[in-house]
Amino acid sequence: MRDFITCLEFLTRLRFTNRTEWHDDDFSRSVPYFPLVGLVMGLFMGAVNYGLLYLHTPNFMRAVLLVLAELLIIGALMYDGFMDTSDGVFSARDRERMLEIMKDSHVGSNAVIALVCLVLLKVAAYTTLEPLKLTYAFVAMFVCTRTFMVNYIVNYKYARKTGIGHMFKAYAKPVYTYIAFGLCLALVYACGLPYLYTAVGTFVLCQGIAQFLSGQLGGLTGDTYGFLTECGMVIYLMLATYLL
């Protein structure tokens, strides 16, 4: 339970403990629980979506409120990684300079433009998908995208010697991938086969992006985990508009 709480507190804004000291092995042991944290996120977002439907909220307003709900409860950690990676990778500089830009706390134009596109795509998908299907899609999407993070952590080289992402990577074991993907398969299948097909398509495309980023940076970083997760969410939603 401690490892699950560690994972939940890191990936969301929810807090259950007052711990002030963290160790690499704490984070590494929490990696197999990523799908379960994704389930918590998906159930929350699905409940918010259902509640807004019950209140007969207009589609566009419902979509914007869903984005706000995600930021308030789940937080902006993945957005931060998405923006930092956009600034670095789209700078067209050499590898070392890209990594320096990603570490810089200042926000560049590439990050702003990428974030605007990301949010617009989410809002468009939220208004396009049938509301009831979106409720189930939230569960499947959050479970699978957080599961994919386990793959990035365990199976890709880390591009830096230190960093938040490195704390997860340090003691992570290959078996974590099998545990996480087994949980993901069961949870997404429970939503229905079309949601599982969508997850498979998302995984294939995210693997391509991960390979590209790894080639550009000499591995992945904590920021790229966020970038890949946000890209995975948008890819899942876009595929869902055609497959569900």
C-alpha positions in Angstrom: 0.0 0.0 0.0 2.9 2.4 0.8 4.3 2.0 -2.7 0.8 2.6 -4.3 0.4 5.8 -2.2 3.9 7.0 -3.3 2.9 6.5 -6.9 -0.5 8.2 -6.4 1.0 11.2 -4.6 3.6 11.7 -7.3 1.3 11.4 -10.3 -1.6 13.4 -8.8 -2.3 16.3 -6.5 -3.8 14.0 -3.9 -1.9 13.8 -0.6 -2.3 11.1 2.1 1.0 11.4 4.0 3.4 14.1 5.3 6.6 12.5 4.1 9.4 14.9 3.4 12.1 12.4 2.6 12.0 10.3 -0.5 14.5 7.6 -1.7 15.1 6.2 -5.2 13.9 2.8 -4.2 10.6 4.3 -3.0 9.9 5.6 -6.4 11.2 2.5 -8.2 9.0 0.1 -6.2 5.9 2.2 -7.1 6.3 1.7 -10.8 4.1 -1.5 -11.1 1.2 0.5 -9.6 1.1 3.0 -12.4 -2.0 1.3 -14.1 -3.9 1.4 -10.8 -3.2 5.1 -10.4 -4.4 5.5 -14.0 -7.6 3.7 -13.0 -8.1 6.2 -10.1 -7.6 9.1 -12.6 -9.9 7.6 -15.2 -12.7 6.9 -12.7 -12.4 10.5 -11.4 -12.6 12.0 -14.9 -15.3 9.7 -15.9 -17.3 10.7 -12.8 -16.8 14.4 -13.6 -17.9 13.8 -17.2 -21.0 11.9 -16.1 -21.9 14.5 -13.5 -21.6 17.3 -16.0 -23.9 15.3 -18.4 -26.4 14.9 -15.5 -26.4 18.7 -15.1 -27.1 19.1 -18.9 -23.9 21.1 -19.3 -23.4 22.3 -22.9 -20.8 20.3 -24.8 -18.1 23.0 -25.2 -18.4 24.1 -21.5 -18.3 20.4 -20.4 -15.0 19.9 -22.4 -13.4 23.0 -20.9 -14.5 22.0 -17.4 -13.0 18.5 -18.0 -9.6 20.1 -18.8 -9.9 22.2 -15.6 -10.8 19.1 -13.5 -7.7 17.3 -14.8 -5.5 20.2 -13.8 -7.1 20.6 -10.4 -6.9 17.0 -9.2 -4.4 15.2 -11.4 -2.1 18.2 -11.8 0.1 19.7 -14.5 3.2 17.5 -14.0 2.8 15.8 -17.4 2.0 19.1 -19.0 5.3 20.5 -17.6 7.3 17.6 -19.2 5.4 18.0 -22.4 6.3 21.7 -22.6 9.9 21.3 -21.6 10.4 18.5 -24.2 8.7 20.6 -26.9 11.1 23.5 -26.2 14.1 21.2 -26.4 13.4 18.8 -29.2 11.8 21.4 -31.5 14.7 23.8 -31.0 16.7 21.9 -33.8 19.9 22.1 -31.7 22.4 19.4 -30.9 21.7 16.8 -28.3 23.4 18.5 -25.3 21.8 21.8 -26.1 18.4 20.2 -26.3 18.9 18.6 -22.8 20.0 22.0 -21.5 16.9 23.7 -22.9 14.6 21.1 -21.4 16.2 21.7 -18.0 15.8 25.4 -18.2 12.8 26.7 -16.2 12.0 29.4 -18.8 9.1 28.7 -21.2 9.8 29.2 -24.9 7.5 29.7 -27.9 7.7 26.1 -29.0 6.3 25.0 -25.6 3.4 27.6 -25.7 2.4 26.7 -29.2 2.6 22.9 -28.4 0.5 23.4 -25.3 -2.2 25.3 -27.1 -2.5 22.6 -29.8 -2.6 19.9 -27.1 -5.5 21.5 -25.2 -7.4 22.3 -28.3 -7.1 18.7 -29.4 -8.4 17.5 -26.1 -11.3 19.9 -26.1 -12.2 18.9 -29.7 -12.1 15.2 -28.8 -14.2 15.8 -25.6 -16.9 17.5 -27.7 -16.8 15.0 -30.6 -16.9 11.7 -28.7 -20.3 10.4 -27.6 -20.5 11.4 -23.9 -21.2 7.9 -22.5 -18.3 6.4 -24.6 -16.1 9.2 -23.4 -16.7 8.2 -19.8 -15.3 4.7 -20.5 -12.6 6.1 -22.7 -11.3 8.1 -19.8 -10.8 5.0 -17.8 -9.1 3.1 -20.6 -7.0 6.1 -21.7 -5.6 7.0 -18.2 -4.9 3.3 -17.5 -3.0 2.6 -20.7 -1.0 5.9 -20.9 0.2 5.4 -17.3 1.0 1.8 -18.1 3.1 2.9 -21.1 5.2 5.0 -18.7 6.4 1.8 -17.1 7.7 0.7 -20.5 9.5 4.0 -21.0 11.0 3.8 -17.5 12.1 0.1 -17.6 13.0 -0.5 -21.2 14.7 2.8 -22.4 18.0 4.2 -21.5 17.9 7.3 -19.2 19.5 10.3 -20.9 20.7 12.0 -17.7 22.7 10.9 -14.7 20.2 12.5 -12.3 16.7 13.7 -12.3 13.2 12.8 -11.0 12.8 10.3 -13.8 16.0 8.7 -12.8 14.6 8.0 -9.3 12.0 5.7 -10.9 14.5 4.1 -13.3 17.3 3.4 -10.7 15.9 0.2 -9.2 13.1 -0.6 -11.6 13.0 -4.3 -12.6 12.0 -5.8 -16.0 9.3 -7.8 -14.3 7.5 -4.5 -13.6 6.6 -4.2 -17.3 4.8 -7.6 -17.3 2.9 -6.8 -14.1 1.9 -3.4 -15.3 0.8 -4.5 -18.8 -1.1 -7.5 -17.3 -3.1 -5.1 -15.1 -3.6 -2.8 -18.1 -4.9 -5.5 -20.3 -7.5 -6.6 -17.7 -8.6 -3.1 -16.8 -9.0 -1.9 -20.4 -10.6 -5.1 -21.6 -13.2 -4.6 -18.9 -14.2 -1.4 -20.7 -14.8 -3.3 -23.9 -12.8 -4.6 -26.9 -13.0 -1.4 -28.9 -11.2 0.4 -26.1 -8.5 -2.2 -26.1 -8.0 -2.0 -29.8 -7.6 1.8 -29.4 -5.1 1.2 -26.7 -3.0 -1.1 -28.9 -3.0 1.5 -31.7 -2.0 4.2 -29.2 0.9 2.0 -27.9 2.3 1.4 -31.4 2.3 5.1 -32.3 3.7 6.1 -28.9 6.5 3.5 -29.3 7.4 5.3 -32.6 7.6 8.7 -30.8 9.6 7.2 -27.9 12.1 5.8 -30.4 12.4 9.2 -32.1 13.0 11.0 -28.8 15.5 8.4 -27.7 17.4 8.8 -30.9 17.4 12.6 -30.5 18.4 12.7 -26.9 20.4 9.6 -26.4 17.6 8.1 -24.2 14.5 9.4 -22.4 14.2 11.7 -19.4 11.4 12.6 -16.9 10.3 15.4 -19.2 9.9 13.0 -22.1 7.8 10.7 -20.0 5.4 13.6 -19.6 5.6 14.4 -23.3 4.9 10.8 -24.3 2.0 10.5 -21.8 0.3 13.7 -23.1 0.9 12.6 -26.7 -0.6 9.2 -25.8 -3.7 10.8 -24.3 -4.3 12.8 -27.4 -3.6 9.9 -29.8 -6.0 7.7 -27.8 -8.7 10.3 -28.0 -8.1 10.9 -31.8 -8.2 7.2 -32.5 -11.3 6.8 -30.3 -13.2 9.2 -32.5 -12.8 6.8 -35.4 -12.8 3.4 -33.6 -15.4 3.7 -30.9 
